[in-house]
Amino acid sequence: MALFRIFRELRRVGQVTVGTAHGKRGHIAYVAACAADDCGWSAEYDNSAAAMVAAQGHRCRVR
């Protein structure tokens, strides 16, 4: 993910942050990203429900 994205409407689910941002094609996308230092997991979705399900289902291997 690019570092220059501006996230809005941030929500936390455990260590995962879910927020809205502009997607790759300029449309609004929902992004879920793990906040653990060495994890690096992130995903982009078209709707907020899918992003929340992914955030709840993420099992981070980094402790």
PDBQT receptor file of N, H, CA, C and O in Angstrom, charges set to zero:
ATOM      1  N   MET A   1       0.819  -1.168   0.000  1.00  0.00    +0.000 N 
ATOM      2  CA  MET A   1       0.000   0.000   0.000  1.00  0.00    +0.000 C 
ATOM      3  C   MET A   1       0.872   1.244   0.000  1.00  0.00    +0.000 C 
ATOM      4  O   MET A   1       1.938   1.261   0.615  1.00  0.00    +0.000 OA
ATOM      5  N   ALA A   2       0.437   2.249  -0.665  1.00  0.00    +0.000 N 
ATOM      6  H   ALA A   2      -0.430   2.236  -1.164  1.00  0.00    +0.000 HD
ATOM      7  CA  ALA A   2       1.188   3.493  -0.721  1.00  0.00    +0.000 C 
ATOM      8  C   ALA A   2       1.070   4.248   0.601  1.00  0.00    +0.000 C 
ATOM      9  O   ALA A   2       0.034   4.199   1.264  1.00  0.00    +0.000 OA
ATOM     10  N   LEU A   3       2.122   4.933   0.968  1.00  0.00    +0.000 N 
ATOM     11  H   LEU A   3       2.963   4.973   0.429  1.00  0.00    +0.000 HD
ATOM     12  CA  LEU A   3       2.130   5.661   2.232  1.00  0.00    +0.000 C 
ATOM     13  C   LEU A   3       1.376   6.977   2.167  1.00  0.00    +0.000 C 
ATOM     14  O   LEU A   3       1.044   7.547   3.207  1.00  0.00    +0.000 OA
ATOM     15  N   PHE A   4       1.100   7.473   0.963  1.00  0.00    +0.000 N 
ATOM     16  H   PHE A   4       1.370   7.010   0.119  1.00  0.00    +0.000 HD
ATOM     17  CA  PHE A   4       0.497   8.789   0.833  1.00  0.00    +0.000 C 
ATOM     18  C   PHE A   4      -1.025   8.774   0.952  1.00  0.00    +0.000 C 
ATOM     19  O   PHE A   4      -1.646   9.833   0.868  1.00  0.00    +0.000 OA
ATOM     20  N   ARG A   5      -1.636   7.627   1.141  1.00  0.00    +0.000 N 
ATOM     21  H   ARG A   5      -1.132   6.767   1.209  1.00  0.00    +0.000 HD
ATOM     22  CA  ARG A   5      -3.098   7.570   1.243  1.00  0.00    +0.000 C 
ATOM     23  C   ARG A   5      -3.577   8.248   2.515  1.00  0.00    +0.000 C 
ATOM     24  O   ARG A   5      -2.939   8.154   3.564  1.00  0.00    +0.000 OA
ATOM     25  N   ILE A   6      -4.699   8.923   2.411  1.00  0.00    +0.000 N 
ATOM     26  H   ILE A   6      -5.218   8.999   1.559  1.00  0.00    +0.000 HD
ATOM     27  CA  ILE A   6      -5.301   9.580   3.565  1.00  0.00    +0.000 C 
ATOM     28  C   ILE A   6      -6.523   8.761   3.969  1.00  0.00    +0.000 C 
ATOM     29  O   ILE A   6      -7.451   8.587   3.179  1.00  0.00    +0.000 OA
ATOM     30  N   PHE A   7      -6.518   8.263   5.200  1.00  0.00    +0.000 N 
ATOM     31  H   PHE A   7      -5.764   8.404   5.842  1.00  0.00    +0.000 HD
ATOM     32  CA  PHE A   7      -7.602   7.429   5.689  1.00  0.00    +0.000 C 
ATOM     33  C   PHE A   7      -8.586   8.267   6.478  1.00  0.00    +0.000 C 
ATOM     34  O   PHE A   7      -8.201   9.190   7.196  1.00  0.00    +0.000 OA
ATOM     35  N   ARG A   8      -9.856   7.939   6.338  1.00  0.00    +0.000 N 
ATOM     36  H   ARG A   8     -10.169   7.190   5.754  1.00  0.00    +0.000 HD
ATOM     37  CA  ARG A   8     -10.930   8.596   7.075  1.00  0.00    +0.000 C 
ATOM     38  C   ARG A   8     -11.792   7.521   7.731  1.00  0.00    +0.000 C 
ATOM     39  O   ARG A   8     -11.709   6.348   7.368  1.00  0.00    +0.000 OA
ATOM     40  N   GLU A   9     -12.604   7.916   8.680  1.00  0.00    +0.000 N 
ATOM     41  H   GLU A   9     -12.670   8.869   8.975  1.00  0.00    +0.000 HD
ATOM     42  CA  GLU A   9     -13.545   7.029   9.359  1.00  0.00    +0.000 C 
ATOM     43  C   GLU A   9     -12.858   5.762   9.864  1.00  0.00    +0.000 C 
ATOM     44  O   GLU A   9     -13.264   4.650   9.527  1.00  0.00    +0.000 OA
ATOM     45  N   LEU A  10     -11.835   5.936  10.659  1.00  0.00    +0.000 N 
ATOM     46  H   LEU A  10     -11.506   6.839  10.933  1.00  0.00    +0.000 HD
ATOM     47  CA  LEU A  10     -11.060   4.806  11.157  1.00  0.00    +0.000 C 
ATOM     48  C   LEU A  10     -11.825   4.065  12.252  1.00  0.00    +0.000 C 
ATOM     49  O   LEU A  10     -12.436   4.680  13.125  1.00  0.00    +0.000 OA
ATOM     50  N   ARG A  11     -11.780   2.744  12.190  1.00  0.00    +0.000 N 
ATOM     51  H   ARG A  11     -11.284   2.244  11.481  1.00  0.00    +0.000 HD
ATOM     52  CA  ARG A  11     -12.343   1.868  13.214  1.00  0.00    +0.000 C 
ATOM     53  C   ARG A  11     -11.317   0.793  13.538  1.00  0.00    +0.000 C 
ATOM     54  O   ARG A  11     -10.581   0.354  12.654  1.00  0.00    +0.000 OA
ATOM     55  N   ARG A  12     -11.260   0.365  14.795  1.00  0.00    +0.000 N 
ATOM     56  H   ARG A  12     -11.858   0.722  15.513  1.00  0.00    +0.000 HD
ATOM     57  CA  ARG A  12     -10.303  -0.662  15.207  1.00  0.00    +0.000 C 
ATOM     58  C   ARG A  12     -11.039  -1.951  15.556  1.00  0.00    +0.000 C 
ATOM     59  O   ARG A  12     -12.083  -1.933  16.208  1.00  0.00    +0.000 OA
ATOM     60  N   VAL A  13     -10.471  -3.072  15.106  1.00  0.00    +0.000 N 
ATOM     61  H   VAL A  13      -9.623  -3.086  14.577  1.00  0.00    +0.000 HD
ATOM     62  CA  VAL A  13     -10.931  -4.405  15.470  1.00  0.00    +0.000 C 
ATOM     63  C   VAL A  13      -9.687  -5.162  15.902  1.00  0.00    +0.000 C 
ATOM     64  O   VAL A  13      -8.959  -5.687  15.060  1.00  0.00    +0.000 OA
ATOM     65  N   GLY A  14      -9.434  -5.224  17.199  1.00  0.00    +0.000 N 
ATOM     66  H   GLY A  14     -10.025  -4.798  17.884  1.00  0.00    +0.000 HD
ATOM     67  CA  GLY A  14      -8.199  -5.826  17.690  1.00  0.00    +0.000 C 
ATOM     68  C   GLY A  14      -7.020  -4.981  17.242  1.00  0.00    +0.000 C 
ATOM     69  O   GLY A  14      -6.969  -3.784  17.525  1.00  0.00    +0.000 OA
ATOM     70  N   GLN A  15      -6.067  -5.596  16.541  1.00  0.00    +0.000 N 
ATOM     71  H   GLN A  15      -6.109  -6.568  16.311  1.00  0.00    +0.000 HD
ATOM     72  CA  GLN A  15      -4.916  -4.857  16.027  1.00  0.00    +0.000 C 
ATOM     73  C   GLN A  15      -5.142  -4.335  14.617  1.00  0.00    +0.000 C 
ATOM     74  O   GLN A  15      -4.272  -3.656  14.069  1.00  0.00    +0.000 OA
ATOM     75  N   VAL A  16      -6.275  -4.631  14.024  1.00  0.00    +0.000 N 
ATOM     76  H   VAL A  16      -6.981  -5.182  14.469  1.00  0.00    +0.000 HD
ATOM     77  CA  VAL A  16      -6.546  -4.248  12.639  1.00  0.00    +0.000 C 
ATOM     78  C   VAL A  16      -7.317  -2.933  12.616  1.00  0.00    +0.000 C 
ATOM     79  O   VAL A  16      -8.282  -2.755  13.360  1.00  0.00    +0.000 OA
ATOM     80  N   THR A  17      -6.891  -2.028  11.766  1.00  0.00    +0.000 N 
ATOM     81  H   THR A  17      -6.107  -2.172  11.162  1.00  0.00    +0.000 HD
ATOM     82  CA  THR A  17      -7.570  -0.754  11.557  1.00  0.00    +0.000 C 
ATOM     83  C   THR A  17      -8.306  -0.796  10.230  1.00  0.00    +0.000 C 
ATOM     84  O   THR A  17      -7.738  -1.180   9.207  1.00  0.00    +0.000 OA
ATOM     85  N   VAL A  18      -9.577  -0.397  10.252  1.00  0.00    +0.000 N 
ATOM     86  H   VAL A  18     -10.038  -0.085  11.083  1.00  0.00    +0.000 HD
ATOM     87  CA  VAL A  18     -10.398  -0.353   9.040  1.00  0.00    +0.000 C 
ATOM     88  C   VAL A  18     -10.752   1.102   8.784  1.00  0.00    +0.000 C 
ATOM     89  O   VAL A  18     -11.209   1.802   9.688  1.00  0.00    +0.000 OA
ATOM     90  N   GLY A  19     -10.541   1.558   7.551  1.00  0.00    +0.000 N 
ATOM     91  H   GLY A  19     -10.170   0.989   6.817  1.00  0.00    +0.000 HD
ATOM     92  CA  GLY A  19     -10.841   2.939   7.214  1.00  0.00    +0.000 C 
ATOM     93  C   GLY A  19     -11.168   3.090   5.742  1.00  0.00    +0.000 C 
ATOM     94  O   GLY A  19     -11.016   2.147   4.965  1.00  0.00    +0.000 OA
ATOM     95  N   THR A  20     -11.612   4.267   5.362  1.00  0.00    +0.000 N 
ATOM     96  H   THR A  20     -11.735   5.032   5.993  1.00  0.00    +0.000 HD
ATOM     97  CA  THR A  20     -11.908   4.543   3.959  1.00  0.00    +0.000 C 
ATOM     98  C   THR A  20     -10.765   5.340   3.355  1.00  0.00    +0.000 C 
ATOM     99  O   THR A  20     -10.122   6.143   4.032  1.00  0.00    +0.000 OA
ATOM    100  N   ALA A  21     -10.523   5.109   2.082  1.00  0.00    +0.000 N 
ATOM    101  H   ALA A  21     -11.045   4.456   1.532  1.00  0.00    +0.000 HD
ATOM    102  CA  ALA A  21      -9.466   5.810   1.359  1.00  0.00    +0.000 C 
ATOM    103  C   ALA A  21      -9.823   5.804  -0.122  1.00  0.00    +0.000 C 
ATOM    104  O   ALA A  21     -10.765   5.128  -0.536  1.00  0.00    +0.000 OA
ATOM    105  N   HIS A  22      -9.083   6.542  -0.905  1.00  0.00    +0.000 N 
ATOM    106  H   HIS A  22      -8.317   7.090  -0.569  1.00  0.00    +0.000 HD
ATOM    107  CA  HIS A  22      -9.266   6.494  -2.346  1.00  0.00    +0.000 C 
ATOM    108  C   HIS A  22      -8.535   5.266  -2.874  1.00  0.00    +0.000 C 
ATOM    109  O   HIS A  22      -7.367   5.038  -2.559  1.00  0.00    +0.000 OA
ATOM    110  N   GLY A  23      -9.241   4.479  -3.682  1.00  0.00    +0.000 N 
ATOM    111  H   GLY A  23     -10.190   4.664  -3.938  1.00  0.00    +0.000 HD
ATOM    112  CA  GLY A  23      -8.669   3.248  -4.216  1.00  0.00    +0.000 C 
ATOM    113  C   GLY A  23      -7.721   3.493  -5.361  1.00  0.00    +0.000 C 
ATOM    114  O   GLY A  23      -7.355   4.632  -5.655  1.00  0.00    +0.000 OA
ATOM    115  N   LYS A  24      -7.327   2.416  -6.002  1.00  0.00    +0.000 N 
ATOM    116  H   LYS A  24      -7.624   1.492  -5.763  1.00  0.00    +0.000 HD
ATOM    117  CA  LYS A  24      -6.354   2.491  -7.087  1.00  0.00    +0.000 C 
ATOM    118  C   LYS A  24      -6.888   3.252  -8.293  1.00  0.00    +0.000 C 
ATOM    119  O   LYS A  24      -6.123   3.892  -9.015  1.00  0.00    +0.000 OA
ATOM    120  N   ARG A  25      -8.192   3.186  -8.512  1.00  0.00    +0.000 N 
ATOM    121  H   ARG A  25      -8.814   2.666  -7.926  1.00  0.00    +0.000 HD
ATOM    122  CA  ARG A  25      -8.786   3.863  -9.663  1.00  0.00    +0.000 C 
ATOM    123  C   ARG A  25      -9.492   5.169  -9.291  1.00  0.00    +0.000 C 
ATOM    124  O   ARG A  25     -10.257   5.711 -10.088  1.00  0.00    +0.000 OA
ATOM    125  N   GLY A  26      -9.239   5.666  -8.097  1.00  0.00    +0.000 N 
ATOM    126  H   GLY A  26      -8.618   5.225  -7.449  1.00  0.00    +0.000 HD
ATOM    127  CA  GLY A  26      -9.806   6.947  -7.686  1.00  0.00    +0.000 C 
ATOM    128  C   GLY A  26     -11.139   6.859  -6.976  1.00  0.00    +0.000 C 
ATOM    129  O   GLY A  26     -11.636   7.881  -6.503  1.00  0.00    +0.000 OA
ATOM    130  N   HIS A  27     -11.743   5.685  -6.879  1.00  0.00    +0.000 N 
ATOM    131  H   HIS A  27     -11.340   4.854  -7.263  1.00  0.00    +0.000 HD
ATOM    132  CA  HIS A  27     -13.013   5.553  -6.184  1.00  0.00    +0.000 C 
ATOM    133  C   HIS A  27     -12.774   5.297  -4.699  1.00  0.00    +0.000 C 
ATOM    134  O   HIS A  27     -11.655   4.983  -4.293  1.00  0.00    +0.000 OA
ATOM    135  N   ILE A  28     -13.819   5.429  -3.892  1.00  0.00    +0.000 N 
ATOM    136  H   ILE A  28     -14.728   5.683  -4.222  1.00  0.00    +0.000 HD
ATOM    137  CA  ILE A  28     -13.701   5.194  -2.460  1.00  0.00    +0.000 C 
ATOM    138  C   ILE A  28     -13.571   3.699  -2.207  1.00  0.00    +0.000 C 
ATOM    139  O   ILE A  28     -14.366   2.907  -2.713  1.00  0.00    +0.000 OA
ATOM    140  N   ALA A  29     -12.575   3.316  -1.429  1.00  0.00    +0.000 N 
ATOM    141  H   ALA A  29     -11.929   3.959  -1.018  1.00  0.00    +0.000 HD
ATOM    142  CA  ALA A  29     -12.346   1.911  -1.090  1.00  0.00    +0.000 C 
ATOM    143  C   ALA A  29     -12.237   1.792   0.423  1.00  0.00    +0.000 C 
ATOM    144  O   ALA A  29     -11.917   2.759   1.115  1.00  0.00    +0.000 OA
ATOM    145  N   TYR A  30     -12.503   0.610   0.916  1.00  0.00    +0.000 N 
ATOM    146  H   TYR A  30     -12.762  -0.175   0.354  1.00  0.00    +0.000 HD
ATOM    147  CA  TYR A  30     -12.399   0.316   2.339  1.00  0.00    +0.000 C 
ATOM    148  C   TYR A  30     -11.160  -0.534   2.544  1.00  0.00    +0.000 C 
ATOM    149  O   TYR A  30     -10.999  -1.580   1.914  1.00  0.00    +0.000 OA
ATOM    150  N   VAL A  31     -10.290  -0.081   3.426  1.00  0.00    +0.000 N 
ATOM    151  H   VAL A  31     -10.421   0.768   3.937  1.00  0.00    +0.000 HD
ATOM    152  CA  VAL A  31      -8.991  -0.714   3.616  1.00  0.00    +0.000 C 
ATOM    153  C   VAL A  31      -8.907  -1.254   5.035  1.00  0.00    +0.000 C 
ATOM    154  O   VAL A  31      -9.243  -0.563   5.997  1.00  0.00    +0.000 OA
ATOM    155  N   ALA A  32      -8.451  -2.506   5.153  1.00  0.00    +0.000 N 
ATOM    156  H   ALA A  32      -8.178  -3.067   4.371  1.00  0.00    +0.000 HD
ATOM    157  CA  ALA A  32      -8.168  -3.122   6.443  1.00  0.00    +0.000 C 
ATOM    158  C   ALA A  32      -6.669  -3.372   6.497  1.00  0.00    +0.000 C 
ATOM    159  O   ALA A  32      -6.105  -3.976   5.584  1.00  0.00    +0.000 OA
ATOM    160  N   ALA A  33      -6.016  -2.908   7.568  1.00  0.00    +0.000 N 
ATOM    161  H   ALA A  33      -6.473  -2.418   8.310  1.00  0.00    +0.000 HD
ATOM    162  CA  ALA A  33      -4.568  -3.050   7.693  1.00  0.00    +0.000 C 
ATOM    163  C   ALA A  33      -4.209  -3.404   9.130  1.00  0.00    +0.000 C 
ATOM    164  O   ALA A  33      -4.746  -2.827  10.076  1.00  0.00    +0.000 OA
ATOM    165  N   CYS A  34      -3.295  -4.359   9.284  1.00  0.00    +0.000 N 
ATOM    166  H   CYS A  34      -2.859  -4.828   8.516  1.00  0.00    +0.000 HD
ATOM    167  CA  CYS A  34      -2.841  -4.777  10.611  1.00  0.00    +0.000 C 
ATOM    168  C   CYS A  34      -1.823  -3.767  11.130  1.00  0.00    +0.000 C 
ATOM    169  O   CYS A  34      -0.960  -3.306  10.383  1.00  0.00    +0.000 OA
ATOM    170  N   ALA A  35      -1.928  -3.427  12.406  1.00  0.00    +0.000 N 
ATOM    171  H   ALA A  35      -2.629  -3.801  13.013  1.00  0.00    +0.000 HD
ATOM    172  CA  ALA A  35      -1.056  -2.426  13.003  1.00  0.00    +0.000 C 
ATOM    173  C   ALA A  35       0.172  -3.023  13.679  1.00  0.00    +0.000 C 
ATOM    174  O   ALA A  35       0.982  -2.283  14.236  1.00  0.00    +0.000 OA
ATOM    175  N   ALA A  36       0.328  -4.337  13.642  1.00  0.00    +0.000 N 
ATOM    176  H   ALA A  36      -0.330  -4.938  13.189  1.00  0.00    +0.000 HD
ATOM    177  CA  ALA A  36       1.514  -4.963  14.243  1.00  0.00    +0.000 C 
ATOM    178  C   ALA A  36       2.756  -4.568  13.444  1.00  0.00    +0.000 C 
ATOM    179  O   ALA A  36       2.690  -4.390  12.228  1.00  0.00    +0.000 OA
ATOM    180  N   ASP A  37       3.867  -4.437  14.125  1.00  0.00    +0.000 N 
ATOM    181  H   ASP A  37       3.921  -4.582  15.113  1.00  0.00    +0.000 HD
ATOM    182  CA  ASP A  37       5.091  -3.927  13.500  1.00  0.00    +0.000 C 
ATOM    183  C   ASP A  37       5.582  -4.773  12.328  1.00  0.00    +0.000 C 
ATOM    184  O   ASP A  37       5.905  -4.217  11.278  1.00  0.00    +0.000 OA
ATOM    185  N   ASP A  38       5.648  -6.073  12.469  1.00  0.00    +0.000 N 
ATOM    186  H   ASP A  38       5.386  -6.524  13.322  1.00  0.00    +0.000 HD
ATOM    187  CA  ASP A  38       6.235  -6.926  11.436  1.00  0.00    +0.000 C 
ATOM    188  C   ASP A  38       5.212  -7.699  10.613  1.00  0.00    +0.000 C 
ATOM    189  O   ASP A  38       5.596  -8.567   9.829  1.00  0.00    +0.000 OA
ATOM    190  N   CYS A  39       3.939  -7.413  10.764  1.00  0.00    +0.000 N 
ATOM    191  H   CYS A  39       3.628  -6.707  11.401  1.00  0.00    +0.000 HD
ATOM    192  CA  CYS A  39       2.911  -8.192  10.059  1.00  0.00    +0.000 C 
ATOM    193  C   CYS A  39       2.829  -7.802   8.583  1.00  0.00    +0.000 C 
ATOM    194  O   CYS A  39       3.078  -8.633   7.709  1.00  0.00    +0.000 OA
ATOM    195  N   GLY A  40       2.486  -6.561   8.305  1.00  0.00    +0.000 N 
ATOM    196  H   GLY A  40       2.284  -5.886   9.015  1.00  0.00    +0.000 HD
ATOM    197  CA  GLY A  40       2.416  -6.092   6.929  1.00  0.00    +0.000 C 
ATOM    198  C   GLY A  40       1.163  -6.490   6.170  1.00  0.00    +0.000 C 
ATOM    199  O   GLY A  40       1.097  -6.270   4.961  1.00  0.00    +0.000 OA
ATOM    200  N   TRP A  41       0.156  -7.073   6.837  1.00  0.00    +0.000 N 
ATOM    201  H   TRP A  41       0.209  -7.252   7.819  1.00  0.00    +0.000 HD
ATOM    202  CA  TRP A  41      -1.068  -7.496   6.158  1.00  0.00    +0.000 C 
ATOM    203  C   TRP A  41      -1.970  -6.289   5.915  1.00  0.00    +0.000 C 
ATOM    204  O   TRP A  41      -2.176  -5.467   6.807  1.00  0.00    +0.000 OA
ATOM    205  N   SER A  42      -2.498  -6.193   4.717  1.00  0.00    +0.000 N 
ATOM    206  H   SER A  42      -2.331  -6.861   3.992  1.00  0.00    +0.000 HD
ATOM    207  CA  SER A  42      -3.499  -5.187   4.392  1.00  0.00    +0.000 C 
ATOM    208  C   SER A  42      -4.298  -5.669   3.195  1.00  0.00    +0.000 C 
ATOM    209  O   SER A  42      -3.815  -6.464   2.389  1.00  0.00    +0.000 OA
ATOM    210  N   ALA A  43      -5.533  -5.176   3.088  1.00  0.00    +0.000 N 
ATOM    211  H   ALA A  43      -5.925  -4.530   3.743  1.00  0.00    +0.000 HD
ATOM    212  CA  ALA A  43      -6.397  -5.569   1.985  1.00  0.00    +0.000 C 
ATOM    213  C   ALA A  43      -7.361  -4.429   1.678  1.00  0.00    +0.000 C 
ATOM    214  O   ALA A  43      -7.706  -3.642   2.559  1.00  0.00    +0.000 OA
ATOM    215  N   GLU A  44      -7.786  -4.350   0.433  1.00  0.00    +0.000 N 
ATOM    216  H   GLU A  44      -7.505  -4.990  -0.282  1.00  0.00    +0.000 HD
ATOM    217  CA  GLU A  44      -8.690  -3.299  -0.034  1.00  0.00    +0.000 C 
ATOM    218  C   GLU A  44      -9.986  -3.945  -0.516  1.00  0.00    +0.000 C 
ATOM    219  O   GLU A  44      -9.957  -4.932  -1.251  1.00  0.00    +0.000 OA
ATOM    220  N   TYR A  45     -11.123  -3.385  -0.100  1.00  0.00    +0.000 N 
ATOM    221  H   TYR A  45     -11.147  -2.583   0.497  1.00  0.00    +0.000 HD
ATOM    222  CA  TYR A  45     -12.433  -3.953  -0.416  1.00  0.00    +0.000 C 
ATOM    223  C   TYR A  45     -13.360  -2.889  -0.974  1.00  0.00    +0.000 C 
ATOM    224  O   TYR A  45     -13.121  -1.692  -0.814  1.00  0.00    +0.000 OA
ATOM    225  N   ASP A  46     -14.423  -3.339  -1.632  1.00  0.00    +0.000 N 
ATOM    226  H   ASP A  46     -14.618  -4.311  -1.762  1.00  0.00    +0.000 HD
ATOM    227  CA  ASP A  46     -15.398  -2.419  -2.222  1.00  0.00    +0.000 C 
ATOM    228  C   ASP A  46     -16.449  -1.941  -1.233  1.00  0.00    +0.000 C 
ATOM    229  O   ASP A  46     -17.044  -0.883  -1.434  1.00  0.00    +0.000 OA
ATOM    230  N   ASN A  47     -16.693  -2.708  -0.156  1.00  0.00    +0.000 N 
ATOM    231  H   ASN A  47     -16.209  -3.568   0.007  1.00  0.00    +0.000 HD
ATOM    232  CA  ASN A  47     -17.691  -2.273   0.823  1.00  0.00    +0.000 C 
ATOM    233  C   ASN A  47     -17.165  -2.475   2.241  1.00  0.00    +0.000 C 
ATOM    234  O   ASN A  47     -16.225  -3.238   2.464  1.00  0.00    +0.000 OA
ATOM    235  N   SER A  48     -17.777  -1.790   3.183  1.00  0.00    +0.000 N 
ATOM    236  H   SER A  48     -18.540  -1.171   3.002  1.00  0.00    +0.000 HD
ATOM    237  CA  SER A  48     -17.274  -1.814   4.552  1.00  0.00    +0.000 C 
ATOM    238  C   SER A  48     -17.540  -3.139   5.244  1.00  0.00    +0.000 C 
ATOM    239  O   SER A  48     -16.770  -3.533   6.119  1.00  0.00    +0.000 OA
ATOM    240  N   ALA A  49     -18.599  -3.833   4.881  1.00  0.00    +0.000 N 
ATOM    241  H   ALA A  49     -19.225  -3.513   4.170  1.00  0.00    +0.000 HD
ATOM    242  CA  ALA A  49     -18.904  -5.116   5.509  1.00  0.00    +0.000 C 
ATOM    243  C   ALA A  49     -17.806  -6.141   5.230  1.00  0.00    +0.000 C 
ATOM    244  O   ALA A  49     -17.410  -6.886   6.127  1.00  0.00    +0.000 OA
ATOM    245  N   ALA A  50     -17.323  -6.180   4.012  1.00  0.00    +0.000 N 
ATOM    246  H   ALA A  50     -17.645  -5.575   3.284  1.00  0.00    +0.000 HD
ATOM    247  CA  ALA A  50     -16.252  -7.110   3.662  1.00  0.00    +0.000 C 
ATOM    248  C   ALA A  50     -14.969  -6.767   4.409  1.00  0.00    +0.000 C 
ATOM    249  O   ALA A  50     -14.249  -7.666   4.843  1.00  0.00    +0.000 OA
ATOM    250  N   ALA A  51     -14.679  -5.499   4.561  1.00  0.00    +0.000 N 
ATOM    251  H   ALA A  51     -15.264  -4.769   4.209  1.00  0.00    +0.000 HD
ATOM    252  CA  ALA A  51     -13.481  -5.084   5.286  1.00  0.00    +0.000 C 
ATOM    253  C   ALA A  51     -13.582  -5.448   6.762  1.00  0.00    +0.000 C 
ATOM    254  O   ALA A  51     -12.590  -5.863   7.361  1.00  0.00    +0.000 OA
ATOM    255  N   MET A  52     -14.760  -5.300   7.357  1.00  0.00    +0.000 N 
ATOM    256  H   MET A  52     -15.566  -4.963   6.870  1.00  0.00    +0.000 HD
ATOM    257  CA  MET A  52     -14.945  -5.649   8.760  1.00  0.00    +0.000 C 
ATOM    258  C   MET A  52     -14.836  -7.155   8.978  1.00  0.00    +0.000 C 
ATOM    259  O   MET A  52     -14.267  -7.590   9.979  1.00  0.00    +0.000 OA
ATOM    260  N   VAL A  53     -15.368  -7.954   8.063  1.00  0.00    +0.000 N 
ATOM    261  H   VAL A  53     -15.830  -7.601   7.249  1.00  0.00    +0.000 HD
ATOM    262  CA  VAL A  53     -15.254  -9.414   8.172  1.00  0.00    +0.000 C 
ATOM    263  C   VAL A  53     -13.787  -9.836   8.061  1.00  0.00    +0.000 C 
ATOM    264  O   VAL A  53     -13.335 -10.710   8.801  1.00  0.00    +0.000 OA
ATOM    265  N   ALA A  54     -13.054  -9.226   7.153  1.00  0.00    +0.000 N 
ATOM    266  H   ALA A  54     -13.421  -8.516   6.551  1.00  0.00    +0.000 HD
ATOM    267  CA  ALA A  54     -11.634  -9.539   7.004  1.00  0.00    +0.000 C 
ATOM    268  C   ALA A  54     -10.861  -9.137   8.254  1.00  0.00    +0.000 C 
ATOM    269  O   ALA A  54      -9.950  -9.852   8.672  1.00  0.00    +0.000 OA
ATOM    270  N   ALA A  55     -11.211  -8.004   8.853  1.00  0.00    +0.000 N 
ATOM    271  H   ALA A  55     -11.951  -7.424   8.513  1.00  0.00    +0.000 HD
ATOM    272  CA  ALA A  55     -10.533  -7.549  10.064  1.00  0.00    +0.000 C 
ATOM    273  C   ALA A  55     -10.808  -8.495  11.229  1.00  0.00    +0.000 C 
ATOM    274  O   ALA A  55      -9.910  -8.781  12.022  1.00  0.00    +0.000 OA
ATOM    275  N   GLN A  56     -12.028  -8.977  11.335  1.00  0.00    +0.000 N 
ATOM    276  H   GLN A  56     -12.757  -8.745  10.691  1.00  0.00    +0.000 HD
ATOM    277  CA  GLN A  56     -12.368  -9.895  12.414  1.00  0.00    +0.000 C 
ATOM    278  C   GLN A  56     -11.728 -11.258  12.211  1.00  0.00    +0.000 C 
ATOM    279  O   GLN A  56     -11.419 -11.943  13.185  1.00  0.00    +0.000 OA
ATOM    280  N   GLY A  57     -11.526 -11.662  10.972  1.00  0.00    +0.000 N 
ATOM    281  H   GLY A  57     -11.777 -11.105  10.180  1.00  0.00    +0.000 HD
ATOM    282  CA  GLY A  57     -10.953 -12.961  10.682  1.00  0.00    +0.000 C 
ATOM    283  C   GLY A  57      -9.447 -13.003  10.604  1.00  0.00    +0.000 C 
ATOM    284  O   GLY A  57      -8.871 -14.086  10.502  1.00  0.00    +0.000 OA
ATOM    285  N   HIS A  58      -8.782 -11.847  10.650  1.00  0.00    +0.000 N 
ATOM    286  H   HIS A  58      -9.250 -10.967  10.733  1.00  0.00    +0.000 HD
ATOM    287  CA  HIS A  58      -7.320 -11.809  10.547  1.00  0.00    +0.000 C 
ATOM    288  C   HIS A  58      -6.675 -12.358  11.800  1.00  0.00    +0.000 C 
ATOM    289  O   HIS A  58      -6.985 -11.921  12.908  1.00  0.00    +0.000 OA
ATOM    290  N   ARG A  59      -5.787 -13.308  11.631  1.00  0.00    +0.000 N 
ATOM    291  H   ARG A  59      -5.535 -13.663  10.731  1.00  0.00    +0.000 HD
ATOM    292  CA  ARG A  59      -5.026 -13.860  12.740  1.00  0.00    +0.000 C 
ATOM    293  C   ARG A  59      -3.561 -13.528  12.514  1.00  0.00    +0.000 C 
ATOM    294  O   ARG A  59      -2.895 -14.121  11.665  1.00  0.00    +0.000 OA
ATOM    295  N   CYS A  60      -3.079 -12.580  13.279  1.00  0.00    +0.000 N 
ATOM    296  H   CYS A  60      -3.620 -12.098  13.968  1.00  0.00    +0.000 HD
ATOM    297  CA  CYS A  60      -1.718 -12.096  13.112  1.00  0.00    +0.000 C 
ATOM    298  C   CYS A  60      -0.735 -13.079  13.746  1.00  0.00    +0.000 C 
ATOM    299  O   CYS A  60      -0.908 -13.484  14.896  1.00  0.00    +0.000 OA
ATOM    300  N   ARG A  61       0.289 -13.456  12.996  1.00  0.00    +0.000 N 
ATOM    301  H   ARG A  61       0.429 -13.127  12.063  1.00  0.00    +0.000 HD
ATOM    302  CA  ARG A  61       1.302 -14.391  13.489  1.00  0.00    +0.000 C 
ATOM    303  C   ARG A  61       2.327 -13.683  14.379  1.00  0.00    +0.000 C 
ATOM    304  O   ARG A  61       3.035 -14.338  15.144  1.00  0.00    +0.000 OA
ATOM    305  N   VAL A  62       2.410 -12.377  14.287  1.00  0.00    +0.000 N 
ATOM    306  H   VAL A  62       1.835 -11.845  13.666  1.00  0.00    +0.000 HD
ATOM    307  CA  VAL A  62       3.381 -11.602  15.057  1.00  0.00    +0.000 C 
ATOM    308  C   VAL A  62       2.798 -11.347  16.449  1.00  0.00    +0.000 C 
ATOM    309  O   VAL A  62       1.651 -10.919  16.581  1.00  0.00    +0.000 OA
ATOM    310  N   ARG A  63       3.588 -11.611  17.471  1.00  0.00    +0.000 N 
ATOM    311  H   ARG A  63       4.519 -11.959  17.364  1.00  0.00    +0.000 HD
ATOM    312  CA  ARG A  63       3.130 -11.363  18.848  1.00  0.00    +0.000 C 
ATOM    313  C   ARG A  63       4.081 -10.441  19.548  1.00  0.00    +0.000 C 
ATOM    314  O   ARG A  63       3.873 -10.110  20.715  1.00  0.00    +0.000 OA
TER     315      ARG A  63
